[in-house]
Amino acid sequence: IHLDGAMVANNPSQLALLESKLLWPEEKLQCLVSLGSGHRECLGREEVKPVSTMAMFSRYLDSLADTETVHKMLGLLLSGERYYRLNPTLHEVVKMDKVGEEQMERIMMDTRLYIRSNRRRMAELAETLMEKSSMMDRVRRGVRYR
């Protein structure tokens, strides 16, 4: 398990993948799960127009908090692998210092909706996580790490 809390990366999935390859270079990726804290749905491209310096700075700060670029890259890199990104679409993204009871309830409702909408994917993930290694894999690991 790799946790970061945005100290190095807002989406540390790529760091977890790299670390797993460094620790177990001979092992095939069993599963990579990336848990997001929610995002706003992108409504398409914005109209190109001149922006103020403050607006440019705000967009820059938004890009620092971006997590979906890493997800898209891993989706391409791990195509066909067991990679899961769980990140509910939120109706409203709330700043951490502005969270109250009402905002938390809305976030929880959005998350429940996400889980219901992705039942099949959740079941697939649960099955993947509960899967036992084959006898051959266990023997190979036992020999390799002795």
Number of C-alpha atoms within 10 A of each C-alpha: 7 12 13 13 10 12 8 9 17 17 23 21 24 16 15 18 15 13 13 17 14 10 9 11 11 10 11 10 15 12 13 21 15 16 14 16 14 20 17 12 11 8 6 6 6 7 6 6 6 8 9 9 9 9 11 12 12 12 12 12 11 10 11 12 13 15 20 15 11 15 20 12 12 19 16 10 11 13 10 8 15 15 20 18 16 18 18 23 19 20 14 14 15 15 8 7 6 7 13 10 7 9 15 12 12 15 21 14 14 18 19 13 14 17 16 12 12 14 11 11 14 15 11 14 18 11 11 13 13 9 10 10 10 9 9 9 12 12 11 11 13 10 9 9 6 5
